[in-house]
């Protein structure tokens, strides 16, 4: 897709609602203990299950507000539901995400987590 992930994240996190999301202490500890490769694996699994289907179960309410760095990142980067993906990332709703789109979403999430973990 050729996106500059930092530019995408900077634009989205400038939105007041999105700007209030940051990793909490337990989520930072998770990243420190398990590492970014594990976060990436979890992100891919969660996106495949909760976001990639054309009509995800409970769309708009499927992403918890915290408890895992991926969940916090999804709200911070507007990758939490298909509506937010459509509005902020121009990824159409009602169609299953392609592998390239899944990879892009995981890349956005992981880049945000990486930035947050650095402090």
N, C-alpha and C positions, 0 to 999 in steps of 0.2 A: 504494500500500500504506500510505502515511501513517506510515511508521516514522520515529522520531527516530534518525537514523543514529549520532549520537554516543552515545546511550544504548545502542544495540545493540552498538556497538563496545566501549564501556566494559564492558558485561556480559561479552562474550566474551573480551576481553583480560584480564579478571580471573582467568580460568582459568589456573592455573600453566603448563601446556604452551603455551598461546597467548601468554602474556605474555613469553615469551623471544624472540619474533620481532620484529625491527626491521630497517629497511633497512640494508644494508651500504654501505660507501663507494661502490662501483661502482654500486649501485642508486640511491643518492642523486644521484650524478653524472648518471646516465641521466635522472632526473627534472629535474635542473637544466638539462641541455642540451636535452632534447627537449620538456619541458613536460608539464603535466597533460593537455592535450587528446590528446597522443600516447599517454599512458598509458591514457586512457579508450578510445581506438580499439583498442589492443592488448588491453585487458581484454575488450572486447565480442567481438573476434575469438576470443580464447582461450575465453571462456565458451561462445560458440556452438559451437565445435568440441569442447571437452573436457568440458563440464559439462551443457550443455542437453539432449543426447539422453536419452531415457528410460533407456537402459542404455549409458552411455559406455564406450568401450574402456578396459580396465584400470582400471575405477572403483576408487578407493581408492589407486591408485598412479600416476595420470595427471598429478599436479602435481609438478614438480621443487621442490626445497627452496630454490632461489635462482637467481640469474643474471638475473633480471628482477624489477622491483618488483612486478609483478602476482603472480608466484609467491609471493613472501614475504608479500604481503598476503592471498593466499588461505589460507595456513596460519594467519596471525595472526587472520583473521576467520572461520575455519571455513567457507570457501567453496571448499574444495579438492576435495571429492568429494560425491557424493549422500548418503552416510551422514551426513557432517558437516552438510550443508545440512538434512537431516531433523531431526537432533538439536538443532541450535543455532538454526535459522531456521524450523523447522516447515514446510519445503517438502518435500512427498511425493516419495519415490523411485518409480521405475518409470513415470513419466509425463514426457513432454518438457516442459521449462520453457516457460511462456508468455512472451510478450514483456515483460509487466509483471514477472515474476519475474527474467528476464534483466537488465532495467534495474535492478531492486533490487540484485541481486548486484554488478553493475558499480558502482552507486552506493556500496555498502558498501566494495568494494575501493578505489575512488578516494578516498573520504573517509579511509580509513586511510592511504593513501599520502600524501595531502595533509597529514594530521596529522604523519606521520613526517618528511616533507620539511621541515616548519617547525622540527622539532627540539624 
